[in-house]
Amino acid sequence: MTKKNLGFVIWSLEFMKHFSLSQQWVLLGLALFTLSLLYFRFYYHPAPGPEAIVKEFVVEVSGEIPNPGVYLFQKPPTLGEAIERAGGLKGPASIDIRETSEILETGTLLTIDGDSEVSKSPLPSSPLPAREKDSTKEEHRGIKHNEIRIKVGRMAANKLLVFSIPLDLNRVSMEDLCLIPGIGASLAQEIISYRGKRKAFRSVDELKKVKGIGEKKWKAIRNYFTAAQPLRIDPSGIKP
């Protein structure tokens, strides 16, 4: 304590002698109340409650689209909403995305492919004059069609981890598993082998049955995984 602070304390004690005991308690209460107000005003910052935490839904759109990239949504987007955020399709598709109510889960990857096909059309039955033949070139021999296909899949494991999206144990590869802290090549191989024998993981708890994963290891890696069922998509124009 410095001399200045010690002097202030001595002055305060001398000053308090001029008040009765009950008055001293009142002054002490006021001082504590004032200090509490200052603390809550400038130093206390409570953590947001569960209702204040906003969950974001992540969808990546790639391929032949004006603005490919990763997009964040405040609620699960439909197929059409995700494509519109990426700039919309460059041409007609086999389905009308505006009429599609398919809800996408977080971590979905949409790949837009545009395939060009040429359908043969019959040549004119009567011969054309030479001048008209030159002007028609190849247009009379084929009609070009552009068909846009939308493939639905999952984002790459490294991108999912960036956005804290769990990896599906029934989809991950050995390379994906090695991205998880605490999982090396040997343990990743054990997980893949277990999945091959059991056909699929029913829950993340099943990891405890994998050789090399004890209670401590399981608690350290469990939040990186989920055990969802394979994505089922209505095949009407959308190909997974």
HUVENFEN-V560295 format. One record per residue. N is the residue number from 1. RES is the residue in three letters. OMEGA is omega as a letter, one per 20 degrees, with the letter a starting at -180 (none if undefined). Layout:
N/RES/OMEGA, N/RES/OMEGA
This chain:
1/MET/a, 2/THR/r, 3/LYS/a, 4/LYS/r, 5/ASN/r, 6/LEU/r, 7/GLY/r, 8/PHE/r, 9/VAL/a, 10/ILE/r, 11/TRP/a, 12/SER/r, 13/LEU/r, 14/GLU/a, 15/PHE/a, 16/MET/a, 17/LYS/a, 18/HIS/a, 19/PHE/r, 20/SER/a, 21/LEU/r, 22/SER/r, 23/GLN/r, 24/GLN/r, 25/TRP/r, 26/VAL/r, 27/LEU/r, 28/LEU/r, 29/GLY/r, 30/LEU/r, 31/ALA/r, 32/LEU/r, 33/PHE/r, 34/THR/r, 35/LEU/r, 36/SER/r, 37/LEU/r, 38/LEU/a, 39/TYR/a, 40/PHE/a, 41/ARG/a, 42/PHE/a, 43/TYR/a, 44/TYR/r, 45/HIS/a, 46/PRO/r, 47/ALA/r, 48/PRO/r, 49/GLY/a, 50/PRO/a, 51/GLU/a, 52/ALA/a, 53/ILE/a, 54/VAL/r, 55/LYS/r, 56/GLU/r, 57/PHE/a, 58/VAL/r, 59/VAL/r, 60/GLU/r, 61/VAL/a, 62/SER/r, 63/GLY/a, 64/GLU/a, 65/ILE/a, 66/PRO/a, 67/ASN/r, 68/PRO/r, 69/GLY/r, 70/VAL/a, 71/TYR/a, 72/LEU/r, 73/PHE/r, 74/GLN/r, 75/LYS/a, 76/PRO/a, 77/PRO/r, 78/THR/r, 79/LEU/a, 80/GLY/a, 81/GLU/a, 82/ALA/a, 83/ILE/r, 84/GLU/r, 85/ARG/a, 86/ALA/r, 87/GLY/r, 88/GLY/r, 89/LEU/a, 90/LYS/a, 91/GLY/a, 92/PRO/r, 93/ALA/a, 94/SER/r, 95/ILE/r, 96/ASP/a, 97/ILE/r, 98/ARG/r, 99/GLU/a, 100/THR/r, 101/SER/r, 102/GLU/r, 103/ILE/a, 104/LEU/r, 105/GLU/r, 106/THR/a, 107/GLY/a, 108/THR/r, 109/LEU/r, 110/LEU/r, 111/THR/a, 112/ILE/r, 113/ASP/r, 114/GLY/a, 115/ASP/r, 116/SER/r, 117/GLU/r, 118/VAL/r, 119/SER/a, 120/LYS/r, 121/SER/a, 122/PRO/r, 123/LEU/r, 124/PRO/a, 125/SER/a, 126/SER/a, 127/PRO/r, 128/LEU/r, 129/PRO/a, 130/ALA/a, 131/ARG/a, 132/GLU/r, 133/LYS/a, 134/ASP/a, 135/SER/a, 136/THR/a, 137/LYS/a, 138/GLU/a, 139/GLU/a, 140/HIS/a, 141/ARG/a, 142/GLY/r, 143/ILE/a, 144/LYS/r, 145/HIS/r, 146/ASN/r, 147/GLU/r, 148/ILE/r, 149/ARG/a, 150/ILE/r, 151/LYS/a, 152/VAL/r, 153/GLY/a, 154/ARG/r, 155/MET/r, 156/ALA/a, 157/ALA/a, 158/ASN/r, 159/LYS/r, 160/LEU/a, 161/LEU/r, 162/VAL/a, 163/PHE/r, 164/SER/r, 165/ILE/a, 166/PRO/r, 167/LEU/r, 168/ASP/a, 169/LEU/a, 170/ASN/r, 171/ARG/a, 172/VAL/r, 173/SER/r, 174/MET/r, 175/GLU/r, 176/ASP/a, 177/LEU/a, 178/CYS/r, 179/LEU/a, 180/ILE/r, 181/PRO/r, 182/GLY/r, 183/ILE/r, 184/GLY/a, 185/ALA/a, 186/SER/r, 187/LEU/r, 188/ALA/r, 189/GLN/r, 190/GLU/r, 191/ILE/r, 192/ILE/r, 193/SER/r, 194/TYR/a, 195/ARG/r, 196/GLY/a, 197/LYS/a, 198/ARG/a, 199/LYS/r, 200/ALA/r, 201/PHE/r, 202/ARG/a, 203/SER/r, 204/VAL/r, 205/ASP/a, 206/GLU/r, 207/LEU/r, 208/LYS/a, 209/LYS/r, 210/VAL/r, 211/LYS/r, 212/GLY/r, 213/ILE/r, 214/GLY/a, 215/GLU/a, 216/LYS/r, 217/LYS/a, 218/TRP/r, 219/LYS/a, 220/ALA/a, 221/ILE/a, 222/ARG/a, 223/ASN/r, 224/TYR/a, 225/PHE/r, 226/THR/r, 227/ALA/a, 228/ALA/r, 229/GLN/r, 230/PRO/a, 231/LEU/r, 232/ARG/a, 233/ILE/r, 234/ASP/a, 235/PRO/a, 236/SER/r, 237/GLY/r, 238/ILE/a, 239/LYS/r, 240/PRO/none
